[in-house]
Amino acid sequence: MARPTISGEMYGILTTLQVGRGAQLTPVAAPIAMVPIKKVNVAQVEFGRVASGQACYETYRGYLRRTVEEPFALFLPG
């Protein structure tokens, strides 16, 4: 996770290990954005899994897109 931006947002990646068969562990990473609720520009803030079609989907997707398009988190092709 990076330091907060001037507007209080934080962008980064969440990493963990996925358990496979036996002792096999696979690294897994996902972009994450932590945005103060007062800064989110949607009528109704939603938590949990947000699917396309929900009112806040495009706004939240924009925050996650910023995580990987700006140098907050780098994902290398593998």
Phi, psi and omega in degrees: 000140180272172173291155179298145173287175180299334179268005175091002179278150175230135182233146178180204178231149175253125182239149178203181176243128177271129181279127177252205178288138178063232182262013182286123176238133181245125177293139180226139180222150178215145177291150178220143176229128176248112186237129177303136184305321182294344179267344182285125185263066175224157181292321182227116178288134180238148181240164179086202180290128180245121183257159176301144183103337176283151186302325185267001187304308184295321178297312180295320179299323177298320177296315180293323178298321179298325180303318184263339180279329174261164188282041175282324180214138180242128176248118181271140178296141185230000000 
